[in-house]
Amino acid sequence: MQALRIVLLIVFIIICLALVILVLMQEGRSAGLGAISGAAETYWGKNKGRSMEGALAKMTKYLAAGFILLSVILNLNVF
């Protein structure tokens, strides 16, 4: 059981580091003055989910869910 805890801890640390890197790679959410002129309604604004920024957002969500799940599992005193 101790070996499983060590493996889960290593996976947890990897997820933590990946989550920090992904959050730092993302752009800010503030639209600035572009929101006034409607610049967010361009082609790139509408298809943001298919771009690299959308992929980073999806990966961040999945890693955050994994982070929460592993933190709950590791804090159970089963191991």
Secondary structure, 3 states (H helix, E strand, C coil): CHHHHHHHHHHHHHHHHHHHHHHHHCCCCCCCCHHHHCHHHCHHHHCHHHCHHHHHHHHHHHHHHHHHHHHHHHHCCCC
